[in-house]
Amino acid sequence: MRAAVQALLDAGLEGVKWQAAVNGHRPGCAGSWDPIHLGRYVWSPFDLIGDMLRGTKGIMMDMYQRPDKLQEAMERIAPIVIDEAIGRANASGCPVIFMPLHKGTGGFMSSKQFETFYWPTLKKVMMGLIDEGLVPMPFAEGDYMPRLETIKDIPRGKVIWHFEAMDMAKAKKVLGNNACIAGNLPVSVLCTGTPQEVKEGCRRLIETCAHGGGYILTGAASINEGNPDNLRAMMEAAKEYGVYK
């Protein structure tokens, strides 16, 4: 028990050191408008209820058993989410608001359910952030291919869509003239691939998505650890291929 408690304490102290190091770089990043989102995130109303209040099974049953109450709850939560995001943005000085989208993925709910239960209040939150001069950066977890035509219903140049599992050519075609897109070098490549495979994957993404601007090269999702040489290869690819001519 003593060893376990000490390990937790050591981990907490390392976390404090890491946070201090990150905070030390923030002023310079803010000056170059680097979209660091650490500490500035909010959930969609559906995910907030499903993750924190009702649970996944509960909210899925609610869509069938009490849809009106579920929608009323999400409408009430939406202004709270907006206010929370504004407070976090003001505290950090960064206008980019990261929004991990958990339960709106294709295969988890139908397109009709997405358009009925998920998108209306997510859009309301995003528009609330935009009206305050903030930049929503939703992270579309899973398969958002079935959602592309729906999610482009946001004013031009106001949102950054970060995709995990996505045909990026299709995303560029549908959203390229409307929104910034980010992603989606596979985590498997970053973790287990060679530096050359990483560099080649980045090259393909840049050639597919960067034409005309509005693309951020990044991984499909975050990773806890990996090969530093692969990260260097990703940075080298961005410098070599990510130059507009």
C-alpha positions, 0 to 999 in steps of 0.5 A, spaced: 500 500 500 505 504 501 509 503 495 502 504 491 501 511 494 508 513 493 507 511 486 501 515 485 505 521 489 511 520 484 506 520 478 502 527 480 509 530 481 511 528 474 505 531 472 506 538 475 513 538 472 510 536 465 504 542 466 509 547 468 514 545 462 507 546 457 505 552 460 512 555 459 511 554 452 504 557 451 506 564 450 510 563 444 505 558 441 500 563 443 504 569 439 504 564 433 497 562 434 498 555 435 492 551 436 494 548 443 488 546 446 490 543 453 485 545 458 480 548 454 475 543 452 468 541 453 463 536 451 457 536 446 451 536 450 449 529 448 456 526 450 456 530 457 449 527 459 451 520 456 458 520 459 457 523 466 450 523 468 446 517 464 451 512 462 451 509 455 446 504 456 441 510 459 442 515 454 441 510 448 434 507 452 432 515 453 432 516 445 427 511 445 423 511 451 423 519 453 426 522 447 422 529 449 426 529 456 432 527 453 432 533 448 429 538 453 435 536 458 440 537 452 437 544 450 438 546 458 445 544 458 447 547 451 448 554 455 452 551 460 457 548 456 458 555 452 459 559 458 464 553 461 468 554 454 468 561 454 471 561 462 476 556 460 478 560 454 478 567 458 483 563 463 487 560 458 488 566 453 487 561 447 481 561 443 481 554 440 476 550 444 477 542 443 471 538 443 472 530 443 465 527 440 464 520 443 457 518 441 456 521 435 460 516 430 457 512 425 455 505 427 453 508 434 447 511 432 444 512 425 444 518 421 437 520 423 438 519 430 445 523 429 441 529 426 435 528 431 439 528 438 446 529 437 447 535 432 442 540 433 445 541 440 452 540 438 451 545 433 448 550 438 454 550 442 459 551 436 455 557 434 455 559 441 462 559 441 463 562 434 459 568 436 464 569 442 470 569 437 472 562 439 474 557 434 471 550 436 475 544 434 471 538 434 475 531 434 470 526 431 472 520 434 471 514 430 467 514 423 464 520 421 464 519 414 456 519 414 456 525 418 460 530 413 454 533 409 450 534 416 456 537 419 458 542 414 452 546 416 457 551 420 459 558 417 465 558 413 472 559 416 469 558 423 471 551 425 477 546 425 474 538 424 479 533 427 478 526 424 480 520 426 477 514 421 476 518 415 477 518 408 481 525 408 480 526 400 472 525 401 473 530 407 477 535 403 471 535 397 465 536 402 468 541 407 475 543 404 471 550 402 468 551 408 472 548 414 479 547 416 480 539 417 486 536 421 488 529 421 489 523 420 495 519 420 494 512 423 496 511 430 498 504 428 503 507 423 506 512 429 507 507 434 509 501 430 511 504 423 518 506 421 520 513 420 520 512 412 512 509 413 511 515 417 514 520 412 510 517 406 503 517 410 504 524 411 506 526 404 500 523 402 495 526 407 499 533 405 498 532 397 491 530 398 488 535 403 493 541 403 491 544 396 488 551 397 490 551 404 485 549 410 489 543 413 493 541 419 497 535 419 496 531 425 495 524 428 489 520 428 488 520 435 493 522 441 498 516 443 501 515 450 508 513 448 512 512 441 518 512 437 521 519 437 524 518 430 517 517 428 515 524 431 521 527 427 519 524 421 513 527 421 516 534 423 521 533 417 515 531 412 511 537 414 517 541 413 519 538 406 512 537 403 508 542 407 510 548 403 505 552 399 508 554 392 
